[in-house]
Amino acid sequence: MSTARVNPTVLISAPELRERLGASRVVLVDVRWALGGPNGRDAYREGHIPGAVFADLESELAVPVASGSPEEAAGGRHPLPSPERFEESARRWGIDDGDAVVVYDATSGQAAARAWWMLRDAGIDVRILDGGLTAWTTEGYPLEEGTRTPAPGNVTLRSGAMPTLDADGAAAFDGVLLDARAGERYRGEVEPVDPRAGHIPGAVSAPTAGNLGEDGTFLPADALRRRFEGLGVEQGRPVAVYCGSGVTAAHDVAALAIAGFEAALYPGSFSQWSRDPSRPVAVGEEP
């Protein structure tokens, strides 16, 4: 996989979104979700950006699996849905061929990045609302209550536009493998959900919080470039990212894209890796 410089338009600011909503068709997708947090659908009903539809991360941006099931062991806690299943979801959100899409959440893109990655992988023109719902409300823009059910869309999705790794690929990865989880999980000090604590041997800690400024928006491209270069990312050297279950790793992938680097995603991530007793796990600060 190449790390040729890429600089796609990943983000849209709240003022830019406000302007676009008044001038052209944009499909807004609310992806509020947090591991162990309150139900995002309830928060959506209480108030969302006008016109937005809700995407359920657990059932539409992942394949639902029972905890401890063979399916979970094989694919981790949030396996990617099939292209056909994802296309059904995208059509439920009202997406037509050629539509521009904006995704947002209330956690500075930590969940919305999953939708961004999946839609970009499927060939859709998609942006993340920089700063999420907080950026929208800080500008004084309105919210609406209730649930919006759009007319079904006609979009036809493809797949494979974004590079990925499986567990064997992660084990043999000849490049910079980044771990997007919080530092204490990388070091193995705590592990709230997966069966073993620690990280994939050789991986470098790159928590997603380091992608953000104090206001919850992404750092500028040059600052992100310096961050990742400090972690060993450089021209011509492959880079890949994993997290707990493949959700927040997409935040690092998005940040790397802003910085000008293409990165592969390991969708199964540590939830898959740690369930396989044949896979070694490292602890501590060192890769």
C-alpha positions, 0 to 999 in steps of 0.5 A: 500500500502506498503512502503517496500524499493525498489531500482530499477534502475531509471536513466541512465547517459549520458556517460552510455547511449552513451556506451549502444547506441553503444553496444545494442538496446535502444529505445530513447523517447524524451518527451520535454514538459512544462506547457504553454511552447513552442511546444516540437515537434518543439524543437525535430525537431531542435535537438534531441539525434540521433535515438530518437522518439518524444512522445507528452505528451498531446496526447500520454501520456494523453487523450486529453480533452477540457478545462472545459469539463466534461471529464476534471472535471472527470479526471483532465487536463491530464487523463491517456490513456487506456492501449490499447491506450498507447500500440498503442503509444508505438508501434508507437515509435518502441518498441518491446517486450523485448526492453530497453527504455530511456526517456528524456526531457529538464527539468531535468526529469519533463516531462520524468518522466511521460513516465517513470511512464507509461512505468514502470506501463506497465512492460517495462524496462525503465530509465530516462536520468539523467539531460536530454538533457542538460547532453547529450550536456554538454558531447559534444555528437551530436544531429540530426535534423528532425523527425524519424519515426521508423518501428512499434513495436510489444510490448504488454503492461500490466498495474497496476505494479505501485500503484495509488490512486483516489480522494476518496483514497487521501481523506482517505489516511492514510500515507504521501501525498506529493504535488509535485507542487511549494511551492507557488501553494501549499500555495495557493498564485498563481494558474495559471490553476486550479479553486481553489488555495491551496492543499489537506488537510493533504498534505505535500509540496514536490516540485520536484525542491528539488529532483535535484542538481544544475546541474539538475541531481537527488540528490544521493539516500542517500540525497533523502532519507534524504529529504523524511524522513524529510517530514515524509516518513519512513519504513512501512508508506504509501506514495503517490504523486500528483501535478497539473495534474499527470505529475510532480508528477511522478518526486517525485515518481521516486525520492522516488524510487531512495531513496528506497521507493515505492509511489502511484500516484494520476493521477487526482491530484489537477486539478481533486480535485479542480474541485469538490466543495465537496472536501475541499482545504487548504491554507498556509504552514501547511498541 
